[in-house]
């Protein structure tokens, strides 16, 4: 298809998301450290858990709103409010005694506004693509997400400690430019908005998600994603803690590679592989049956993370992290494209919001491994991770493709029946 042939809305969505994510990725990963330093660890942990809960609830409301109202209007409103929140956070850093409560309030405001707008952003890709080109677009989106996060991580690592205010100023300027870009280039092309069916807006919202919950195939995909994503999320929870505690350091010259630095190497390796090999892997998988490609990707992903969960040797960790990332590169674009094809056009925002349950659930599963790891040895944690990934693969595959096979058989029987008569 090529970049020149992409619809304008896709170009606007990909470019604005890239710059916004690159700058925010330089700051947001440090929020736990920021609040722990300015307040204390208990306050920081409680506050950040609260923001996760708020973001989850508001995200569901955002899905409903994006199906009821023009996507451009939703994005313009939420992105303008985002800019205001970042401006308030930046202002709160300048006094000698930082205005932490203003910063915290603005941070909650950012969680709310970004969660309201996120489903509309996801829906724009589905509005502007077809089943034939969605895999290509999602592959590009996946690549740009990882590239922007890699740039953001590099910026944060270099500048956060010594140039914190400058980073927030850059983030504020970027966030101000995004609604301007939306206003100039984003087009309101979708018209099949969801009609309000109940006078009570809360009942209407519940009924809207009831449709998604009754879509058993889509629910299976969401459940499958929850289990599968938890393996990747475990890298920065249980695996990271285990490496920090048990990894035997080694030296490259005079530079020590400790467990914490080994974890950083695994994360950097993952992002660099995604940036370098996404399109090559996509060209290879285009030649394969999508069902077989999904299973191959999930198998490699499982083998990789099952081994990384308990491995303690640097070259084994790096090798199987490569295998896990290769699996992710194979299965992820297929899963995203097929999942998008399942969603009704008038409920894209709601379905996208409901699909984000996968990430919240995966995060909770990953955090639970910290507790589980206190009672199980690393080898048993690998067994546990293997079971989790197998369950996820089963639900994801059956949700995406078993229904498709059943409908194909039904269609053939309906055609054959008149002939038999």
Secondary structure as a PSIPRED ss2 file (coil, helix, strand):
# PSIPRED VFORMAT (PSIPRED V4.0)

   1 X C   1.000  0.000  0.000
   2 X C   1.000  0.000  0.000
   3 X H   0.000  1.000  0.000
   4 X H   0.000  1.000  0.000
   5 X H   0.000  1.000  0.000
   6 X C   1.000  0.000  0.000
   7 X C   1.000  0.000  0.000
   8 X H   0.000  1.000  0.000
   9 X H   0.000  1.000  0.000
  10 X H   0.000  1.000  0.000
  11 X H   0.000  1.000  0.000
  12 X H   0.000  1.000  0.000
  13 X H   0.000  1.000  0.000
  14 X H   0.000  1.000  0.000
  15 X H   0.000  1.000  0.000
  16 X H   0.000  1.000  0.000
  17 X H   0.000  1.000  0.000
  18 X H   0.000  1.000  0.000
  19 X H   0.000  1.000  0.000
  20 X H   0.000  1.000  0.000
  21 X H   0.000  1.000  0.000
  22 X H   0.000  1.000  0.000
  23 X H   0.000  1.000  0.000
  24 X H   0.000  1.000  0.000
  25 X C   1.000  0.000  0.000
  26 X C   1.000  0.000  0.000
  27 X C   1.000  0.000  0.000
  28 X H   0.000  1.000  0.000
  29 X H   0.000  1.000  0.000
  30 X H   0.000  1.000  0.000
  31 X H   0.000  1.000  0.000
  32 X H   0.000  1.000  0.000
  33 X H   0.000  1.000  0.000
  34 X H   0.000  1.000  0.000
  35 X H   0.000  1.000  0.000
  36 X H   0.000  1.000  0.000
  37 X H   0.000  1.000  0.000
  38 X H   0.000  1.000  0.000
  39 X C   1.000  0.000  0.000
  40 X C   1.000  0.000  0.000
  41 X H   0.000  1.000  0.000
  42 X H   0.000  1.000  0.000
  43 X H   0.000  1.000  0.000
  44 X H   0.000  1.000  0.000
  45 X H   0.000  1.000  0.000
  46 X H   0.000  1.000  0.000
  47 X H   0.000  1.000  0.000
  48 X H   0.000  1.000  0.000
  49 X H   0.000  1.000  0.000
  50 X H   0.000  1.000  0.000
  51 X H   0.000  1.000  0.000
  52 X H   0.000  1.000  0.000
  53 X H   0.000  1.000  0.000
  54 X H   0.000  1.000  0.000
  55 X H   0.000  1.000  0.000
  56 X H   0.000  1.000  0.000
  57 X H   0.000  1.000  0.000
  58 X H   0.000  1.000  0.000
  59 X H   0.000  1.000  0.000
  60 X H   0.000  1.000  0.000
  61 X H   0.000  1.000  0.000
  62 X H   0.000  1.000  0.000
  63 X H   0.000  1.000  0.000
  64 X H   0.000  1.000  0.000
  65 X H   0.000  1.000  0.000
  66 X H   0.000  1.000  0.000
  67 X H   0.000  1.000  0.000
  68 X H   0.000  1.000  0.000
  69 X C   1.000  0.000  0.000
  70 X C   1.000  0.000  0.000
  71 X H   0.000  1.000  0.000
  72 X H   0.000  1.000  0.000
  73 X H   0.000  1.000  0.000
  74 X H   0.000  1.000  0.000
  75 X H   0.000  1.000  0.000
  76 X H   0.000  1.000  0.000
  77 X H   0.000  1.000  0.000
  78 X H   0.000  1.000  0.000
  79 X H   0.000  1.000  0.000
  80 X H   0.000  1.000  0.000
  81 X H   0.000  1.000  0.000
  82 X H   0.000  1.000  0.000
  83 X H   0.000  1.000  0.000
  84 X H   0.000  1.000  0.000
  85 X H   0.000  1.000  0.000
  86 X H   0.000  1.000  0.000
  87 X H   0.000  1.000  0.000
  88 X H   0.000  1.000  0.000
  89 X H   0.000  1.000  0.000
  90 X H   0.000  1.000  0.000
  91 X H   0.000  1.000  0.000
  92 X H   0.000  1.000  0.000
  93 X C   1.000  0.000  0.000
  94 X C   1.000  0.000  0.000
  95 X C   1.000  0.000  0.000
  96 X C   1.000  0.000  0.000
  97 X C   1.000  0.000  0.000
  98 X C   1.000  0.000  0.000
  99 X C   1.000  0.000  0.000
 100 X H   0.000  1.000  0.000
 101 X H   0.000  1.000  0.000
 102 X H   0.000  1.000  0.000
 103 X H   0.000  1.000  0.000
 104 X H   0.000  1.000  0.000
 105 X H   0.000  1.000  0.000
 106 X H   0.000  1.000  0.000
 107 X H   0.000  1.000  0.000
 108 X H   0.000  1.000  0.000
 109 X H   0.000  1.000  0.000
 110 X H   0.000  1.000  0.000
 111 X H   0.000  1.000  0.000
 112 X H   0.000  1.000  0.000
 113 X H   0.000  1.000  0.000
 114 X H   0.000  1.000  0.000
 115 X H   0.000  1.000  0.000
 116 X H   0.000  1.000  0.000
 117 X H   0.000  1.000  0.000
 118 X H   0.000  1.000  0.000
 119 X H   0.000  1.000  0.000
 120 X H   0.000  1.000  0.000
 121 X H   0.000  1.000  0.000
 122 X H   0.000  1.000  0.000
 123 X H   0.000  1.000  0.000
 124 X H   0.000  1.000  0.000
 125 X H   0.000  1.000  0.000
 126 X H   0.000  1.000  0.000
 127 X H   0.000  1.000  0.000
 128 X H   0.000  1.000  0.000
 129 X C   1.000  0.000  0.000
 130 X C   1.000  0.000  0.000
 131 X C   1.000  0.000  0.000
 132 X C   1.000  0.000  0.000
 133 X C   1.000  0.000  0.000
 134 X H   0.000  1.000  0.000
 135 X H   0.000  1.000  0.000
 136 X H   0.000  1.000  0.000
 137 X H   0.000  1.000  0.000
 138 X H   0.000  1.000  0.000
 139 X H   0.000  1.000  0.000
 140 X H   0.000  1.000  0.000
 141 X H   0.000  1.000  0.000
 142 X H   0.000  1.000  0.000
 143 X H   0.000  1.000  0.000
 144 X H   0.000  1.000  0.000
 145 X H   0.000  1.000  0.000
 146 X H   0.000  1.000  0.000
 147 X H   0.000  1.000  0.000
 148 X H   0.000  1.000  0.000
 149 X H   0.000  1.000  0.000
 150 X H   0.000  1.000  0.000
 151 X H   0.000  1.000  0.000
 152 X H   0.000  1.000  0.000
 153 X H   0.000  1.000  0.000
 154 X H   0.000  1.000  0.000
 155 X H   0.000  1.000  0.000
 156 X H   0.000  1.000  0.000
 157 X H   0.000  1.000  0.000
 158 X H   0.000  1.000  0.000
 159 X H   0.000  1.000  0.000
 160 X C   1.000  0.000  0.000
 161 X C   1.000  0.000  0.000
 162 X C   1.000  0.000  0.000
 163 X C   1.000  0.000  0.000
 164 X H   0.000  1.000  0.000
 165 X H   0.000  1.000  0.000
 166 X H   0.000  1.000  0.000
 167 X H   0.000  1.000  0.000
 168 X H   0.000  1.000  0.000
 169 X H   0.000  1.000  0.000
 170 X H   0.000  1.000  0.000
 171 X H   0.000  1.000  0.000
 172 X H   0.000  1.000  0.000
 173 X H   0.000  1.000  0.000
 174 X H   0.000  1.000  0.000
 175 X H   0.000  1.000  0.000
 176 X H   0.000  1.000  0.000
 177 X H   0.000  1.000  0.000
 178 X H   0.000  1.000  0.000
 179 X H   0.000  1.000  0.000
 180 X H   0.000  1.000  0.000
 181 X H   0.000  1.000  0.000
 182 X H   0.000  1.000  0.000
 183 X H   0.000  1.000  0.000
 184 X H   0.000  1.000  0.000
 185 X H   0.000  1.000  0.000
 186 X C   1.000  0.000  0.000
 187 X C   1.000  0.000  0.000
 188 X C   1.000  0.000  0.000
 189 X C   1.000  0.000  0.000
 190 X C   1.000  0.000  0.000
 191 X C   1.000  0.000  0.000
 192 X C   1.000  0.000  0.000
 193 X C   1.000  0.000  0.000
 194 X C   1.000  0.000  0.000
 195 X C   1.000  0.000  0.000
 196 X C   1.000  0.000  0.000
 197 X C   1.000  0.000  0.000
 198 X C   1.000  0.000  0.000
 199 X C   1.000  0.000  0.000
 200 X C   1.000  0.000  0.000
 201 X H   0.000  1.000  0.000
 202 X H   0.000  1.000  0.000
 203 X H   0.000  1.000  0.000
 204 X H   0.000  1.000  0.000
 205 X H   0.000  1.000  0.000
 206 X H   0.000  1.000  0.000
 207 X H   0.000  1.000  0.000
 208 X H   0.000  1.000  0.000
 209 X H   0.000  1.000  0.000
 210 X H   0.000  1.000  0.000
 211 X H   0.000  1.000  0.000
 212 X H   0.000  1.000  0.000
 213 X H   0.000  1.000  0.000
 214 X H   0.000  1.000  0.000
 215 X C   1.000  0.000  0.000
 216 X H   0.000  1.000  0.000
 217 X H   0.000  1.000  0.000
 218 X H   0.000  1.000  0.000
 219 X H   0.000  1.000  0.000
 220 X H   0.000  1.000  0.000
 221 X H   0.000  1.000  0.000
 222 X H   0.000  1.000  0.000
 223 X H   0.000  1.000  0.000
 224 X H   0.000  1.000  0.000
 225 X H   0.000  1.000  0.000
 226 X H   0.000  1.000  0.000
 227 X H   0.000  1.000  0.000
 228 X H   0.000  1.000  0.000
 229 X H   0.000  1.000  0.000
 230 X H   0.000  1.000  0.000
 231 X H   0.000  1.000  0.000
 232 X H   0.000  1.000  0.000
 233 X H   0.000  1.000  0.000
 234 X H   0.000  1.000  0.000
 235 X C   1.000  0.000  0.000
 236 X C   1.000  0.000  0.000
 237 X C   1.000  0.000  0.000
 238 X H   0.000  1.000  0.000
 239 X H   0.000  1.000  0.000
 240 X H   0.000  1.000  0.000
 241 X H   0.000  1.000  0.000
 242 X H   0.000  1.000  0.000
 243 X H   0.000  1.000  0.000
 244 X H   0.000  1.000  0.000
 245 X H   0.000  1.000  0.000
 246 X H   0.000  1.000  0.000
 247 X C   1.000  0.000  0.000
 248 X C   1.000  0.000  0.000
 249 X C   1.000  0.000  0.000
 250 X E   0.000  0.000  1.000
 251 X E   0.000  0.000  1.000
 252 X E   0.000  0.000  1.000
 253 X C   1.000  0.000  0.000
 254 X C   1.000  0.000  0.000
 255 X E   0.000  0.000  1.000
 256 X E   0.000  0.000  1.000
 257 X E   0.000  0.000  1.000
 258 X C   1.000  0.000  0.000
 259 X H   0.000  1.000  0.000
 260 X H   0.000  1.000  0.000
 261 X H   0.000  1.000  0.000
 262 X H   0.000  1.000  0.000
 263 X H   0.000  1.000  0.000
 264 X H   0.000  1.000  0.000
 265 X H   0.000  1.000  0.000
 266 X H   0.000  1.000  0.000
 267 X H   0.000  1.000  0.000
 268 X H   0.000  1.000  0.000
 269 X H   0.000  1.000  0.000
 270 X H   0.000  1.000  0.000
 271 X H   0.000  1.000  0.000
 272 X H   0.000  1.000  0.000
 273 X H   0.000  1.000  0.000
 274 X H   0.000  1.000  0.000
 275 X H   0.000  1.000  0.000
 276 X H   0.000  1.000  0.000
 277 X H   0.000  1.000  0.000
 278 X H   0.000  1.000  0.000
 279 X H   0.000  1.000  0.000
 280 X H   0.000  1.000  0.000
 281 X H   0.000  1.000  0.000
 282 X H   0.000  1.000  0.000
 283 X H   0.000  1.000  0.000
 284 X H   0.000  1.000  0.000
 285 X H   0.000  1.000  0.000
 286 X C   1.000  0.000  0.000
 287 X C   1.000  0.000  0.000
 288 X C   1.000  0.000  0.000
 289 X C   1.000  0.000  0.000
 290 X H   0.000  1.000  0.000
 291 X H   0.000  1.000  0.000
 292 X H   0.000  1.000  0.000
 293 X H   0.000  1.000  0.000
 294 X H   0.000  1.000  0.000
 295 X H   0.000  1.000  0.000
 296 X H   0.000  1.000  0.000
 297 X H   0.000  1.000  0.000
 298 X H   0.000  1.000  0.000
 299 X H   0.000  1.000  0.000
 300 X H   0.000  1.000  0.000
 301 X H   0.000  1.000  0.000
 302 X H   0.000  1.000  0.000
 303 X H   0.000  1.000  0.000
 304 X H   0.000  1.000  0.000
 305 X H   0.000  1.000  0.000
 306 X H   0.000  1.000  0.000
 307 X H   0.000  1.000  0.000
 308 X H   0.000  1.000  0.000
 309 X H   0.000  1.000  0.000
 310 X H   0.000  1.000  0.000
 311 X C   1.000  0.000  0.000
 312 X C   1.000  0.000  0.000
 313 X C   1.000  0.000  0.000
 314 X H   0.000  1.000  0.000
 315 X H   0.000  1.000  0.000
 316 X H   0.000  1.000  0.000
 317 X H   0.000  1.000  0.000
 318 X H   0.000  1.000  0.000
 319 X H   0.000  1.000  0.000
 320 X H   0.000  1.000  0.000
 321 X H   0.000  1.000  0.000
 322 X H   0.000  1.000  0.000
 323 X H   0.000  1.000  0.000
 324 X H   0.000  1.000  0.000
 325 X H   0.000  1.000  0.000
 326 X H   0.000  1.000  0.000
 327 X H   0.000  1.000  0.000
 328 X H   0.000  1.000  0.000
 329 X H   0.000  1.000  0.000
 330 X H   0.000  1.000  0.000
 331 X H   0.000  1.000  0.000
 332 X H   0.000  1.000  0.000
 333 X H   0.000  1.000  0.000
 334 X H   0.000  1.000  0.000
 335 X H   0.000  1.000  0.000
 336 X H   0.000  1.000  0.000
 337 X H   0.000  1.000  0.000
 338 X H   0.000  1.000  0.000
 339 X H   0.000  1.000  0.000
 340 X H   0.000  1.000  0.000
 341 X H   0.000  1.000  0.000
 342 X C   1.000  0.000  0.000
 343 X C   1.000  0.000  0.000
 344 X C   1.000  0.000  0.000
 345 X H   0.000  1.000  0.000
 346 X H   0.000  1.000  0.000
 347 X H   0.000  1.000  0.000
 348 X H   0.000  1.000  0.000
 349 X H   0.000  1.000  0.000
 350 X H   0.000  1.000  0.000
 351 X H   0.000  1.000  0.000
 352 X H   0.000  1.000  0.000
 353 X H   0.000  1.000  0.000
 354 X H   0.000  1.000  0.000
 355 X H   0.000  1.000  0.000
 356 X C   1.000  0.000  0.000
 357 X H   0.000  1.000  0.000
 358 X H   0.000  1.000  0.000
 359 X H   0.000  1.000  0.000
 360 X H   0.000  1.000  0.000
 361 X H   0.000  1.000  0.000
 362 X H   0.000  1.000  0.000
 363 X H   0.000  1.000  0.000
 364 X H   0.000  1.000  0.000
 365 X H   0.000  1.000  0.000
 366 X H   0.000  1.000  0.000
 367 X H   0.000  1.000  0.000
 368 X H   0.000  1.000  0.000
 369 X H   0.000  1.000  0.000
 370 X H   0.000  1.000  0.000
 371 X H   0.000  1.000  0.000
 372 X H   0.000  1.000  0.000
 373 X C   1.000  0.000  0.000
 374 X C   1.000  0.000  0.000
 375 X C   1.000  0.000  0.000
 376 X C   1.000  0.000  0.000
 377 X C   1.000  0.000  0.000
 378 X H   0.000  1.000  0.000
 379 X H   0.000  1.000  0.000
 380 X H   0.000  1.000  0.000
 381 X H   0.000  1.000  0.000
 382 X H   0.000  1.000  0.000
 383 X H   0.000  1.000  0.000
 384 X H   0.000  1.000  0.000
 385 X H   0.000  1.000  0.000
 386 X H   0.000  1.000  0.000
 387 X H   0.000  1.000  0.000
 388 X H   0.000  1.000  0.000
 389 X H   0.000  1.000  0.000
 390 X H   0.000  1.000  0.000
 391 X H   0.000  1.000  0.000
 392 X H   0.000  1.000  0.000
 393 X H   0.000  1.000  0.000
 394 X H   0.000  1.000  0.000
 395 X H   0.000  1.000  0.000
 396 X H   0.000  1.000  0.000
 397 X H   0.000  1.000  0.000
 398 X H   0.000  1.000  0.000
 399 X H   0.000  1.000  0.000
 400 X H   0.000  1.000  0.000
 401 X H   0.000  1.000  0.000
 402 X H   0.000  1.000  0.000
 403 X H   0.000  1.000  0.000
 404 X H   0.000  1.000  0.000
 405 X H   0.000  1.000  0.000
 406 X H   0.000  1.000  0.000
 407 X H   0.000  1.000  0.000
 408 X H   0.000  1.000  0.000
 409 X H   0.000  1.000  0.000
 410 X H   0.000  1.000  0.000
 411 X H   0.000  1.000  0.000
 412 X H   0.000  1.000  0.000
 413 X H   0.000  1.000  0.000
 414 X H   0.000  1.000  0.000
 415 X H   0.000  1.000  0.000
 416 X H   0.000  1.000  0.000
 417 X H   0.000  1.000  0.000
 418 X H   0.000  1.000  0.000
 419 X H   0.000  1.000  0.000
 420 X H   0.000  1.000  0.000
 421 X C   1.000  0.000  0.000
